[in-house]
C-alpha cells in the first residue's frame, strides 16, 4: 500500500468512525468501519498501523462524544486519549496474532473475541458502566437488539465485530486468489439466523393483557452546579429554593392524580435538599399517595446539614396507604458525584399490577447488576434520571436494552432529557422530549407483560468466554514463538557438540 493510498483509507476510516459512535452513530456504519480498520493495520507494520489507527480513532471519537461525556476540559481529551487507546487494542491484537495462526476461517473469530473481551473488561463494572458499548449503536435495528435477551450487550458486539473480521478475511483471500465464499456463507447463515429469530421474537410478542397508568414530569429543573454553589455560599437561599422545588413537585403530583395515574414518578434530584427539609417532603408525599390512592416514586438527594456525611442519592416509593415500601440508594457514578454508594441490590415490592422495582439513572448502565430485575421477575422498573442535552437521546436508548435483557417494562422520567416507557421487547410505547422543559407531563399506559429471557440466567458468558479466548490466543502465540526459538537453538547446540 502506497503512502497516498494509506492516507486516503485512513481519512475514510476516520470519517466512518465519526458516524459509528457517539451522538451521530449510524447502525450500518458501525459494522463497516472496523473492517476498514483491519484492512489498514494488516497492510503496514504493527507499530505503525497501531499509531495511525489510534490517531484516526482519537480525533473523530473526541468530536462525536464532545459534550456527551461528563468530563470538563482539560480532563476530557486525556480521557479520550485513553478511550481511543482501548478502542485500538483489538486491531493490534488481530494484527499480531492472526498472521501466526494462518488464514483459516476460524481466525476470523480472533477480532470479535478481542473486541468483546476488551469491551467487557472495560465496561462490565467500570466507573462509567457500559456507556459507549458498541451494542448501543444498533438501537435502530430492532431484530439485532433482540439478541440482548440472550447474550446481553456482548453478543451484539461479537456479531458486529465478526462481520468486520469476515469482510477483511474475504478481501484478503480474494486478493490472493484463494476461496472465501464458504466462510462468508457460514457467517451469513449465522447472522441471518440471528436476525430472523430477532424479527420472529418481535412478531410473536404478545399483546399486553394488563397495563398500569403512569404519570411522570419534571416540575422544576435542577441546575445541580448552581444549587450546590448556592448551598456553599448561602444556605438560607438554598433552603428557600429547594423548598419551592419540593412544593412544585407536590402540587403537580396532585395534578397527576387527576389523570387517574396509579404510579407517579419524579426525575432524579427532584427531592434535593437538606435532610430535615427532605424528610418533610417525603412525609407530604406519603400523605398524597394515601389521599389519592397511588404509588408515588420520590427521587431524593439528601444533604447532611452538618456536612459530616456524604450526600445520599436515593429513591423511595410510597404505596396507596402512604407507607414507604421501597428504598433504593444509587450505586452508579457515585465516585464522580461524590455521593454515598448503594448496595447494588435491587429492591422489589408486590403491587396489584405486578412486581415493581426502582433504580436511578446511571444505575441502568450496569447490565450485570440490572440482571436482578430479570431474576426477580420484575414487571415494572422505574428509572428517574438527570442528564444534559448532549447525552439525552443516547442515555434514553441505553435504557431500552435493559428492557430487552430482562423482559421488563422500564419507565424513565428525565430532567433535561428524554422521558419514555419501553416494553420488554425494547419497543418505546411513550416518549416525551423534556430537554429544557418544566411542567410537561408524560402520561402513559405502561404494559404489564411478564416476559422471561435467558440473559438473567446465562449472564455475561459471551464476554467472559471472550476474555478466556483472547488469553488463550495470546498464550498460544507466545508458546509458538518459544518452541520455534527452542528448535532453532537445538541444531546449533548439536553442531557445537
C-alpha positions as CSV (number, residue, x, y, z in Angstrom):
1,X,0.0,0.0,0.0
2,X,1.5,3.3,-1.1
3,X,1.6,6.3,1.3
4,X,-1.1,8.1,-0.7
5,X,-3.4,5.1,-0.6
6,X,-2.8,4.7,3.2
7,X,-3.7,8.3,3.9
8,X,-6.8,8.0,1.7
9,X,-8.0,4.9,3.5
10,X,-7.2,6.4,6.9
11,X,-9.3,9.5,6.0
12,X,-12.2,7.3,5.0
13,X,-11.8,5.2,8.2
14,X,-11.8,8.4,10.4
15,X,-15.0,9.6,8.7
16,X,-16.7,6.3,9.2
17,X,-15.6,6.3,12.8
18,X,-17.2,9.7,13.3
19,X,-20.6,8.2,12.4
20,X,-20.1,4.8,14.2
21,X,-20.1,6.1,17.8
22,X,-21.3,8.9,20.0
23,X,-24.1,11.3,19.1
24,X,-24.3,10.6,15.4
25,X,-23.8,6.8,15.4
26,X,-25.5,5.1,12.4
27,X,-26.1,1.4,12.9
28,X,-24.8,0.2,9.5
29,X,-21.6,2.3,9.7
30,X,-20.7,0.6,13.0
31,X,-20.4,-2.7,11.0
32,X,-18.3,-1.2,8.2
33,X,-15.8,1.0,10.0
34,X,-13.9,-1.8,11.8
35,X,-13.5,-3.8,8.6
36,X,-11.6,-0.9,7.1
37,X,-9.5,-0.5,10.2
38,X,-8.4,-4.2,9.9
39,X,-7.6,-3.6,6.2
40,X,-5.3,-0.7,7.1
41,X,-3.4,-2.2,10.0
42,X,-2.8,-5.5,8.2
43,X,-1.1,-3.7,5.3
44,X,1.5,-1.9,7.3
45,X,3.8,-2.8,10.3
46,X,2.1,-3.5,13.6
47,X,3.5,-0.4,15.4
48,X,2.9,2.0,12.6
49,X,-0.6,0.7,11.9
50,X,-1.5,0.9,15.6
51,X,-0.4,4.5,15.9
52,X,-2.1,5.5,12.7
53,X,-5.4,3.9,13.7
54,X,-5.0,5.3,17.2
55,X,-4.9,8.8,15.7
56,X,-7.7,8.1,13.2
57,X,-9.9,6.9,16.1
58,X,-9.0,9.6,18.7
59,X,-9.9,12.6,16.6
60,X,-13.4,11.6,15.4
61,X,-14.4,9.9,18.6
62,X,-13.4,13.1,20.5
63,X,-15.6,15.1,18.2
64,X,-18.5,12.6,18.3
65,X,-18.6,12.4,22.1
66,X,-17.8,16.0,22.9
67,X,-20.3,17.3,25.4
68,X,-21.8,13.9,26.0
69,X,-19.0,12.6,28.3
70,X,-19.2,14.0,31.9
71,X,-15.6,15.3,31.9
72,X,-14.6,19.0,31.6
73,X,-11.5,20.4,29.9
74,X,-8.7,19.5,30.2
75,X,-9.7,16.1,31.6
76,X,-11.8,15.3,28.5
77,X,-9.0,15.0,25.9
78,X,-7.0,12.9,28.4
79,X,-9.9,10.6,28.9
80,X,-10.4,10.3,25.1
81,X,-6.7,9.5,24.6
82,X,-7.2,6.6,26.9
83,X,-10.5,5.7,25.3
84,X,-9.0,5.7,21.8
85,X,-6.1,3.5,23.0
86,X,-8.5,0.9,24.4
87,X,-10.6,1.1,21.1
88,X,-7.5,0.4,19.0
89,X,-6.3,-2.6,21.1
90,X,-8.5,-5.2,19.3
91,X,-7.0,-4.2,16.0
92,X,-3.5,-4.6,17.4
93,X,-4.3,-8.0,18.8
94,X,-5.7,-9.1,15.5
95,X,-2.6,-7.8,13.6
96,X,-0.2,-9.5,16.0
97,X,-1.9,-12.8,16.4
98,X,-3.9,-13.9,13.3
99,X,-0.9,-13.9,10.9
100,X,0.7,-16.5,13.2
101,X,-2.4,-18.7,13.1
102,X,-2.8,-19.0,9.4
103,X,-5.6,-17.9,7.0
104,X,-8.2,-20.3,8.1
105,X,-11.8,-19.1,8.5
106,X,-11.5,-19.8,12.2
107,X,-9.0,-16.9,12.5
108,X,-11.9,-14.5,11.8
109,X,-13.0,-15.2,15.4
110,X,-10.0,-13.5,16.9
111,X,-11.0,-9.9,16.2
112,X,-14.6,-10.3,17.7
113,X,-13.1,-12.2,20.6
114,X,-10.7,-9.3,21.2
115,X,-13.2,-6.6,20.7
116,X,-15.7,-8.2,23.0
117,X,-13.1,-9.1,25.7
118,X,-11.7,-5.5,25.8
119,X,-15.2,-4.0,25.9
120,X,-16.4,-6.4,28.6
121,X,-13.3,-5.8,30.8
122,X,-13.6,-2.1,30.5
123,X,-17.4,-1.7,30.7
124,X,-18.9,-4.5,32.7
125,X,-18.1,-2.8,36.0
126,X,-16.2,0.3,35.2
127,X,-16.8,3.8,36.6
128,X,-18.9,4.7,33.6
129,X,-20.7,1.4,33.3
130,X,-21.5,0.3,29.8
131,X,-21.5,3.8,28.5
132,X,-20.2,3.7,24.9
133,X,-20.7,0.0,24.3
134,X,-20.8,-0.9,20.6
135,X,-24.2,-2.7,21.0
136,X,-25.9,0.6,21.7
137,X,-25.1,1.7,18.1
138,X,-27.6,-0.9,16.9
139,X,-30.6,0.7,18.7
140,X,-32.4,1.3,15.4
141,X,-32.0,-2.3,14.2
142,X,-34.7,-3.9,16.4
143,X,-34.1,-7.5,15.2
144,X,-30.4,-7.2,16.2
145,X,-31.1,-5.7,19.6
146,X,-33.3,-8.8,20.5
147,X,-30.0,-10.7,20.8
148,X,-29.6,-8.9,24.1
149,X,-32.3,-11.0,25.6
150,X,-29.9,-14.0,25.3
151,X,-26.4,-12.7,25.4
152,X,-26.7,-9.1,26.8
153,X,-24.7,-6.4,25.0
154,X,-21.6,-8.6,24.4
155,X,-23.3,-10.9,21.9
156,X,-24.2,-7.9,19.7
157,X,-20.6,-6.6,20.0
158,X,-19.3,-10.0,18.9
159,X,-21.7,-10.2,16.0
160,X,-20.9,-6.8,14.6
161,X,-17.1,-7.2,15.1
162,X,-17.2,-10.7,13.5
163,X,-18.8,-9.1,10.4
164,X,-15.8,-6.8,10.1
165,X,-13.4,-9.6,10.5
166,X,-15.1,-11.8,7.9
167,X,-15.1,-9.0,5.4
168,X,-11.4,-8.3,5.9
169,X,-10.6,-12.1,5.7
170,X,-12.7,-12.4,2.5
171,X,-10.9,-9.4,0.9
172,X,-7.5,-10.8,1.8
173,X,-8.4,-14.2,0.3
174,X,-9.8,-12.6,-2.8
175,X,-6.6,-10.6,-3.3
176,X,-4.5,-13.7,-3.1
177,X,-6.8,-15.8,-5.3
178,X,-8.0,-18.1,-2.5
179,X,-11.6,-19.2,-2.0
180,X,-13.6,-17.4,0.6
181,X,-17.3,-17.9,-0.3
182,X,-17.8,-20.9,2.0
183,X,-16.5,-18.9,5.0
184,X,-18.6,-15.9,4.1
185,X,-21.6,-18.1,3.7
186,X,-21.1,-19.5,7.2
187,X,-21.1,-16.1,8.7
188,X,-24.0,-15.0,6.6
189,X,-26.0,-18.0,7.8
190,X,-25.3,-17.3,11.4
191,X,-26.1,-13.6,11.1
192,X,-29.3,-14.3,9.1
193,X,-30.5,-16.8,11.7
194,X,-29.9,-14.2,14.5
195,X,-31.8,-11.5,12.5
196,X,-34.7,-13.8,11.6
197,X,-35.0,-15.0,15.2
198,X,-35.0,-11.4,16.4
199,X,-37.6,-10.5,13.9
200,X,-39.7,-13.5,14.9
201,X,-39.4,-12.6,18.5
202,X,-40.8,-9.2,17.8
203,X,-43.6,-10.5,15.6
204,X,-44.6,-13.2,18.1
205,X,-44.6,-10.7,21.0
206,X,-48.0,-11.0,22.7
207,X,-50.3,-8.0,23.3
208,X,-50.3,-6.8,26.9
209,X,-53.3,-8.1,28.8
210,X,-52.8,-5.6,31.5
211,X,-51.3,-2.1,31.9
212,X,-50.8,0.5,34.6
213,X,-51.3,4.2,34.2
214,X,-48.1,6.1,34.8
215,X,-47.7,9.9,35.1
216,X,-44.3,11.5,35.3
217,X,-43.0,15.0,35.0
218,X,-40.2,17.5,35.8
219,X,-41.9,20.1,37.8
220,X,-38.7,22.2,38.2
221,X,-35.4,21.8,36.5
222,X,-32.5,21.3,38.9
223,X,-29.2,23.0,37.9
224,X,-27.0,21.0,40.2
225,X,-23.8,23.1,39.9
226,X,-25.7,26.3,40.6
227,X,-27.6,24.7,43.5
228,X,-24.5,23.3,45.2
229,X,-22.7,26.6,44.8
230,X,-25.7,28.3,46.4
231,X,-25.6,25.8,49.3
232,X,-21.9,26.6,49.9
233,X,-22.4,30.4,49.9
234,X,-25.9,31.0,51.2
235,X,-27.6,28.1,53.0
236,X,-30.8,30.1,53.7
237,X,-31.2,30.9,50.0
238,X,-30.5,27.2,49.2
239,X,-33.2,26.1,51.5
240,X,-35.7,28.6,50.1
241,X,-35.0,27.4,46.5
242,X,-35.3,23.7,47.4
243,X,-38.4,24.1,49.4
244,X,-40.0,25.9,46.5
245,X,-39.0,23.0,44.3
246,X,-40.5,20.5,46.7
247,X,-43.7,22.4,46.7
248,X,-43.8,22.4,42.9
249,X,-43.5,18.6,42.8
250,X,-46.2,18.1,45.4
251,X,-48.5,20.4,43.5
252,X,-48.0,18.7,40.2
253,X,-48.4,15.3,41.9
254,X,-52.0,16.4,42.7
255,X,-52.5,17.3,39.1
256,X,-51.1,13.9,38.0
257,X,-53.6,12.2,40.4
258,X,-56.4,13.8,38.4
259,X,-55.3,11.7,35.4
260,X,-56.1,8.6,37.4
261,X,-52.5,7.6,37.5
262,X,-51.6,4.6,39.5
263,X,-47.9,5.4,39.6
264,X,-46.4,8.9,39.7
265,X,-42.7,9.3,39.1
266,X,-40.5,12.3,39.6
267,X,-37.0,12.7,38.0
268,X,-33.7,12.3,39.7
269,X,-32.8,15.1,42.1
270,X,-36.4,16.3,42.4
271,X,-36.1,16.0,46.2
272,X,-32.7,17.8,46.5
273,X,-32.4,19.4,49.9
274,X,-31.2,19.4,53.5
275,X,-32.1,16.3,55.4
276,X,-34.8,17.9,57.5
277,X,-36.4,19.5,54.5
278,X,-36.3,16.2,52.5
279,X,-37.9,14.4,55.5
280,X,-40.8,16.9,55.4
281,X,-41.1,16.4,51.6
282,X,-41.3,12.6,52.0
283,X,-44.0,12.9,54.7
284,X,-46.0,15.2,52.4
285,X,-45.6,12.8,49.5
286,X,-46.7,9.9,51.7
287,X,-49.9,11.8,52.6
288,X,-50.6,12.5,48.9
289,X,-50.1,8.8,48.0
290,X,-52.6,7.8,50.7
291,X,-55.1,10.5,49.8
292,X,-55.0,9.8,46.0
293,X,-54.6,6.0,46.2
294,X,-51.4,5.8,44.1
295,X,-47.8,4.8,44.2
296,X,-45.5,7.8,44.5
297,X,-41.9,7.4,43.5
298,X,-39.8,10.2,45.0
299,X,-36.1,10.5,44.0
300,X,-34.2,12.4,46.7
301,X,-30.8,13.9,47.2
302,X,-30.3,14.2,50.9
303,X,-27.6,16.6,52.2
304,X,-26.3,16.4,55.8
305,X,-26.8,19.9,57.2
306,X,-23.6,19.4,59.3
307,X,-21.6,18.5,56.2
308,X,-20.1,15.5,58.0
309,X,-21.6,12.7,55.9
310,X,-21.8,12.1,52.2
311,X,-25.0,13.1,50.4
312,X,-27.4,10.2,49.6
313,X,-28.9,10.0,46.1
314,X,-31.9,7.6,46.5
315,X,-35.5,6.9,45.6
316,X,-38.3,6.0,47.9
317,X,-41.7,4.7,46.9
318,X,-44.8,5.3,48.9
319,X,-47.8,2.9,48.4
320,X,-51.5,3.9,48.3
321,X,-51.7,3.7,52.1
322,X,-48.8,6.1,52.4
323,X,-46.2,3.6,53.7
324,X,-42.7,3.6,52.3
325,X,-42.5,0.2,50.7
326,X,-39.3,0.5,48.7
327,X,-36.0,2.4,49.1
328,X,-33.0,2.2,46.8
329,X,-29.7,4.1,47.0
330,X,-28.0,4.9,43.7
331,X,-24.8,2.8,43.0
332,X,-23.8,4.1,39.6
333,X,-21.4,7.1,39.3
334,X,-21.0,7.7,43.0
335,X,-17.3,8.4,42.6
336,X,-17.9,11.2,40.2
337,X,-20.9,12.5,42.1
338,X,-19.4,12.3,45.5
339,X,-22.4,10.6,46.9
340,X,-22.8,7.6,49.2
341,X,-22.6,4.3,47.2
342,X,-25.6,2.0,47.2
343,X,-25.6,-1.8,47.8
344,X,-26.2,-2.8,44.2
345,X,-29.1,-5.0,45.4
346,X,-32.4,-4.2,43.7
347,X,-35.4,-3.9,46.0
348,X,-38.9,-5.0,44.9
349,X,-42.4,-4.7,46.1
350,X,-45.5,-6.6,45.0
351,X,-48.3,-4.5,43.7
352,X,-51.7,-5.1,42.1
353,X,-50.0,-4.7,38.7
354,X,-47.1,-7.0,39.3
355,X,-43.6,-6.7,40.8
356,X,-42.2,-3.1,41.0
357,X,-38.6,-2.1,41.4
358,X,-36.7,1.2,41.0
359,X,-33.2,2.4,40.3
360,X,-31.7,5.8,39.4
361,X,-30.3,7.0,36.1
362,X,-26.7,5.8,35.9
363,X,-27.7,2.5,37.6
364,X,-29.2,1.3,34.4
365,X,-25.8,1.4,32.7
366,X,-24.7,-1.7,34.6
367,X,-26.4,-4.6,32.9
368,X,-24.7,-7.2,35.1
369,X,-26.3,-5.6,38.2
370,X,-29.6,-5.0,36.4
371,X,-29.9,-8.8,35.7
372,X,-31.5,-8.9,39.1
373,X,-34.6,-7.4,37.6
374,X,-35.0,-10.4,35.4
375,X,-34.0,-12.9,38.1
376,X,-36.6,-11.4,40.4
377,X,-39.3,-11.3,37.7
378,X,-39.8,-7.6,37.9
379,X,-42.7,-6.3,35.7
380,X,-42.2,-2.5,36.1
381,X,-38.8,-0.9,36.6
382,X,-38.8,2.8,37.5
383,X,-35.7,4.8,36.4
384,X,-35.7,8.5,37.2
385,X,-32.8,10.3,35.5
386,X,-31.0,13.6,35.3
387,X,-28.9,14.3,32.2
388,X,-27.7,17.0,29.9
389,X,-28.9,17.7,26.3
390,X,-25.9,16.2,24.5
391,X,-26.4,12.8,26.1
392,X,-30.2,12.9,26.3
393,X,-31.0,10.6,23.4
394,X,-28.1,8.3,24.0
395,X,-28.9,7.6,27.6
396,X,-32.6,7.0,26.9
397,X,-31.7,4.5,24.2
398,X,-29.4,2.7,26.5
399,X,-32.2,2.1,29.0
400,X,-34.3,0.2,26.4
401,X,-31.6,-2.5,26.3
402,X,-32.3,-3.3,30.0
403,X,-36.0,-3.8,28.9
404,X,-34.9,-6.4,26.3
405,X,-32.3,-8.1,28.5
406,X,-34.6,-8.7,31.5
407,X,-38.1,-8.8,29.9
408,X,-39.2,-5.8,31.9
409,X,-41.1,-2.5,31.2
410,X,-38.9,0.4,32.0
411,X,-40.4,3.8,33.0
412,X,-37.9,6.6,32.7
413,X,-38.5,10.2,33.7
414,X,-35.6,12.5,32.9
415,X,-34.9,16.0,34.0
416,X,-33.5,17.8,30.9
417,X,-33.6,14.6,28.8
418,X,-35.9,12.1,27.1
419,X,-38.6,10.5,29.2
420,X,-40.1,7.3,27.9
421,X,-41.7,3.9,28.6
422,X,-40.2,0.9,26.9
423,X,-41.8,-2.6,26.9
424,X,-40.0,-5.9,27.5
425,X,-39.1,-6.1,23.8
426,X,-37.4,-2.6,23.8
427,X,-40.4,-1.0,21.9
428,X,-40.9,2.6,23.0
429,X,-44.6,2.9,23.8
430,X,-44.4,6.5,25.0
431,X,-41.8,9.2,24.8
432,X,-41.6,12.9,25.7
433,X,-38.7,15.3,25.0
434,X,-38.2,17.0,28.3
435,X,-34.9,18.7,27.3
436,X,-35.3,22.2,28.8
437,X,-38.9,21.5,29.7
438,X,-40.6,22.1,33.0
439,X,-44.1,21.1,33.9
440,X,-44.7,18.9,30.8
441,X,-46.3,15.6,31.9
442,X,-45.9,12.2,30.3
443,X,-49.0,10.1,30.9
444,X,-48.8,6.5,29.5
445,X,-50.2,3.1,29.8
446,X,-47.1,1.0,30.8
447,X,-47.7,-2.6,29.7
448,X,-47.6,-5.3,32.3
449,X,-46.5,-8.4,30.3
450,X,-44.3,-10.8,32.2
451,X,-41.5,-11.9,29.7
452,X,-38.8,-14.4,30.6
453,X,-35.4,-14.1,28.9
454,X,-32.2,-16.1,29.0
455,X,-29.8,-13.2,29.8
456,X,-30.6,-13.2,33.6
457,X,-29.8,-16.9,33.6
458,X,-26.7,-17.1,31.4
459,X,-25.4,-13.6,32.3
460,X,-22.3,-12.2,30.7
461,X,-20.9,-15.6,29.5
462,X,-20.2,-14.3,26.0
463,X,-18.0,-11.5,27.4
464,X,-16.3,-13.9,29.9
465,X,-15.6,-16.5,27.3
466,X,-14.2,-13.8,25.0
467,X,-11.7,-12.9,27.7
468,X,-10.7,-16.5,28.1
469,X,-10.4,-16.9,24.3
470,X,-8.2,-13.9,24.0
471,X,-5.9,-15.0,26.8
472,X,-5.6,-18.5,25.2
473,X,-4.8,-17.0,21.8
474,X,-2.1,-14.8,23.3
475,X,-0.7,-17.8,25.2
476,X,-0.7,-19.9,22.1
477,X,1.2,-17.4,20.1
478,X,3.8,-16.9,22.9
479,X,4.2,-20.6,23.2
480,X,4.6,-21.0,19.5
481,X,7.4,-18.4,19.4
482,X,9.1,-20.1,22.4
483,X,9.0,-23.5,20.7
484,X,10.3,-22.1,17.5
485,X,13.2,-20.4,19.2
486,X,14.0,-23.6,21.1
487,X,14.0,-25.6,17.8
488,X,16.3,-23.0,16.3
489,X,18.8,-23.3,19.2
490,X,18.9,-27.1,19.1
491,X,20.8,-27.6,15.8
492,X,23.4,-25.0,16.9
493,X,23.9,-26.9,20.1
494,X,24.3,-30.2,18.3
495,X,26.7,-28.7,15.8
496,X,28.9,-27.4,18.5
497,X,28.9,-30.8,20.2
